[in-house]
Amino acid sequence: MTRPRPPAAAGYSLTELLVSAMLFAIIGTGSVTLFSLTVRQQTRTEGVQAEQFAISIDEANLQRMNDRFTCQSGTCVIKTGTAPNQNQYYPLVGSAAETTFLGLCRPASGSAAALADPLVTLINAVPATAQMAQLGISRQAVREAETIGQPFSHRYTITWRSSDNTILRQNTLVPTTAGWCP
């Protein structure tokens, strides 16, 4: 009669224990790295969204200035109160204001004052919004030079830049009042 063999001891061998510990370490490290990358990407995305939101608010204000810019009195200003109607963009016919306005519509040379110049000056004088200042965003408006052989377009470009001088957004506009230039 043979004695029954005792069952093998239950448990892990040292090799199995080391392999499973290594697998857990690899999985844990990968999980932490993935979580870290996700948090970093989310932070970066939130920063871009904050910049774009701040620029959008500023851009809307500047668009309003563009639409309310009028030279009806001979001096170009941003009309306050209600928005100008179609009769408030062009000066009184035969007046000195009309002569000034027509001179701004067709400057004699690229160096002469143009219709967009006073608006560019007004835009550049507007301080950055609190959000833009907090995020280190700057803004600059520049009148585009006349292209030889092309009609004067009165365009100006507004550029928003980050603190490291990267262009975040550009917008080219034409003052609404330029629509009344002959």
Phi, psi and omega in degrees: 000130180260146179281141177293143181284136179290145180296150179295148180295133179282146178139182181259148173278168180298321180296314179297320179297317179294320179296315181293324177296320178295317178299315178298321179295317180295314179297317179297315179297317178298319180295316179296318179297315179298317178298317180298315178297320180296316179296317180297317179295320179296318179297316179297316179297317178297323178295317178295318179296320178296317178298312183294324178295314179298319179293320180299320178296314179297317181298320178296319178296319180290325176296321177297318176299316180302317182287334182261002180287124181217149179240031185300324183273358185098339174249128182279127182219167171267118182289129177265170181079225181285155179295147180296147173266178186299336180274355184257010177262328183254136180292169178299129182299133178086359182271166175297327178297323178294319178299316178298314181299314180295327176295323177287330180291325183229078179297146182293332180210171179296340181267348179286158179298138179239166184304321183284343184303310180297324180292318177300317178298316179296318180296315181293339178278343180287124180292154177297149177294163180301320180296318180296316180298318181296325182269359179075029181266132176246161181224143175215135176252138181221132176286138178282142179288151178290137176270129182301133178084355179252147176296151181294126188261345180063022181282149171219152183242133176255129180239129175254132182234150176279175181297336177265017175072017175281135178288122179266325179197149173226145177218129177254127183233164172232131179302139180304322182297341178295340177295344179263001176286139180289000000 
